[in-house]
Amino acid sequence: MGIPIEKPNAQWIKPGLIGHVRFLKGEGGLRQATLTKVRDED
């Protein structure tokens, strides 16, 4: 499941939160990101 990893004891878990992020467009990547909302994943 997921991406192969080189850690024998690692386990993948399902995320429990979803965040909504607002950001300005810039020179690649996020610029001045602001977390605007967080909700539970059902």
MOPEMO-V891435 format. One record per backbone hydrogen bond with DSSP energy under -1.0 kcal/mol. NH is the residue of the N-H (numbers start at 0). CO is the residue of the C=O. If there is no record, write none. Layout:
# MOPEMO-V891435
NH CO
NH CO
This chain:
# MOPEMO-V891435
9 6
17 38
19 36
21 33
23 30
27 25
33 21
35 19
36 19
38 17
40 15
